[in-house]
Amino acid sequence: MVRKAIASFRRHEQFPSEGTSLPGWIPGVGWSDQWSFWQQGYLRRGFFGV
């Protein structure tokens, strides 16, 4: 899923990008604007800008 999302982004934008999928137990993974969605029960999937 991450590879498809990054590939799609790169096809449509000429902006440098990196993508990864990390487990939630790694310190710092939850330090994003996605935290509030996770608290409401949404799946831990997201696309993060740099």
C-alpha positions in Angstrom: 0.0 0.0 0.0 2.8 2.4 0.8 4.6 1.7 -2.4 1.4 2.3 -4.4 0.6 5.5 -2.6 4.1 7.0 -3.0 4.2 5.9 -6.7 0.9 7.7 -7.3 2.1 10.8 -5.5 5.3 10.9 -7.6 3.3 10.5 -10.9 1.3 13.5 -10.1 3.7 15.8 -8.2 7.3 16.9 -8.8 8.0 17.1 -5.1 10.6 14.9 -3.3 9.0 12.2 -1.2 9.8 9.3 1.1 7.5 6.6 2.3 7.5 3.9 4.9 5.3 1.8 7.1 6.3 1.6 10.8 4.8 -0.3 13.8 3.2 1.9 16.4 5.5 0.8 19.2 8.5 2.7 17.7 9.0 5.9 19.7 7.9 9.0 17.8 5.7 7.3 15.2 2.6 8.8 16.8 4.0 12.3 16.8 2.0 13.5 13.9 -1.3 15.2 13.0 -2.8 11.7 12.6 -2.9 11.1 16.4 -6.3 12.7 16.7 -7.7 10.4 14.1 -6.2 7.3 15.8 -7.9 8.4 19.0 -11.3 8.2 17.3 -10.6 4.7 16.0 -9.5 5.3 12.5 -7.0 2.8 11.1 -3.4 3.7 11.6 -2.7 4.5 8.0 -1.8 7.9 6.7 0.2 9.9 4.3 2.6 12.3 5.8 4.1 15.4 4.1 7.6 16.7 4.7 
